[in-house]
Amino acid sequence: MLAASAYEIVMAVHIMAVVIAFGWTFALPIVYAVAVKADPRGLPLLHRIEFMIFRWLLNPALVVILGAGIFMASDAHHWSEFFVQWGVGVVIVLGGLVGAVLMPAAKRAEEAARASLVSSGEGEFQPGADYLALTRRLNIVGTAASLLVLVTIAFMVTKP
């Protein structure tokens, strides 16, 4: 017999959604490094996958994270608590960053990687300036987003 309350079940769903939404993002720097060295012809596909994960995994998970957070804050009457306000704000910021920066940059990086591969021909892969700028943006914004997630987890656990 399951002896968990609705609050505990929703909290578990909330945590699972965070892991699903952001767990994979911490591996991206390693994936990029391996892809560039192993076979840069796979970079367009890598950026296509990145875009699709943003669209079909991360964005829906953000909705679940927000919905579960709203339920828990309401159920436990925590709306005046800093950690709840921080969490809601971070979900909104992350949603904005994903939609306004990361998704467009991933889409354009796919195209720029293709163009760089064509211009490199049969020689060694030489990423173009556009591709380098886009991957720099993805790395900087992605790192900032990951740090926000980690800080938010710390706030959710410690409830300052």
N, C-alpha and C positions, 0 to 999 in steps of 0.2 A: 504494500500500500504506500503510495506517495504521500509523504507528510509535509510537503512544501506548500507555502502560502502562494497566493497569486503574485505577491510582491517578489518573492524569491524566484519564481518561475520567470517573471518579466526581467528581473535582474540578470538571470542566466542568459536569456535571449539577448539582452542589452550587451553583455560581455561578449557573447558569441559574435554578434554583429560587428563589434569593434575589432575582434580578431580577424574576421572574414574581410572587413573593409580595409584594414591597414597592415595586417601581418605580412602580406606579400610585398608591401612597399619597402620593407627593410632589406629585402634581398636584391632590389633593383640595381644598386651600385655594383654588386658582384656580377649580376647578370650582364650588365653593360660591358664591364671590363672583359669578361670571358668572351662575349660576342664579338667585340672589336678585334681581339687577338686571335680567336679561333677561326672565324669566317665572317667578315663584315658584310657579306652578301645577305646575311640574315637580319641585318639591322632594320630594314623596312618592315619585315614581319614582326620583329620585336616591338617596334613602335605601334604597329597595328594592334597587336595583342594588348599593349599598354592602354591604348585608347579604348578598346573594347572592355577591358577590365574596369576602367574608370566609369564607362557608361553603364555596363550591365551588372557590375558587382559592387563597386564602391558607392555609387550614387544611391542605389536601392538600400544598401546597408545603412547609409546615413539617415534615410527615412526611418528605418527600424530603430536605429540608435536614438533619434530624436523622439519618436513615438513612445518607446520604452522609457526614456528619461522623463518625458512629460507624465506618464503614468506613475512612475516611482515618486517624482517630486510632489505630485498631487496627493497620492495615497499616503505619503509620510509627512505631508505638510512642510516641505523643505523649500518652498519657493523663495523664501527670504535668505536662504543660505548662499554664501559666495560660490561654493563649489557647483551648485546647480546653475546659477547665473553664468558662471564661467563656461560650464559644459554646453549650455544652449548657445552661448556666443561662439564657442569654438566650432560647433557643428555648422552654424551659419557661415562662419569664415571659411571653413574647409569646403563646404558646398560651393561657395563663391569661387574659391581658388581652383577647385576641380573644374567647374564649368567655364570660368573666364580665362584661366591660364593653362592648367595642365592638359585638359582635353584638346584645346586648339594647338598647343605646342606639340603634343604627341602626334596629332594628325599632320601637322606641317613638318615635323621631324621625319616622319615616314617618307613624305615626298622629297625632302631635302636629302635623305640618305640615298634614295633612288638616284637623284640627280648626281650626287657625289660618286656613286658607283659607276654611273655612265661616264662621267668625266674622267674617272680613274682608268677606265678601260681595263686592259689586261694587267696593268701594272699594280703596284701596291696601293691600297686604299688611301686616298687623300680626302679627308672630310672637308667640305666647303665651309666658308665662313658662316653661311646661313645655318648649316647643320650644327656647327659648333656653338653658335649663339642659342639655338633652340635647345640643345642638350644641356647647355649651361643653365638656361632658364628652368628646364625640367629638374635639374639637380638642385638648384638653389631653392626653388619653391617646394619641391618634394621634400628636401631636408627640413625646411621650415615647418611644413605640414607635419612631418614625422615628429619633430620636437614638440609641436603643439599637442599632438596625441600623447606623447610621453608625459608632458607636464600635466595634461588633463587627467591621465590615469593616476598620477601622484596626488592630484587634488581630490579625485574621487575617493581614493583610499584613505587619505589623511583628513579630509574634510576641514580644511583650515577656516 
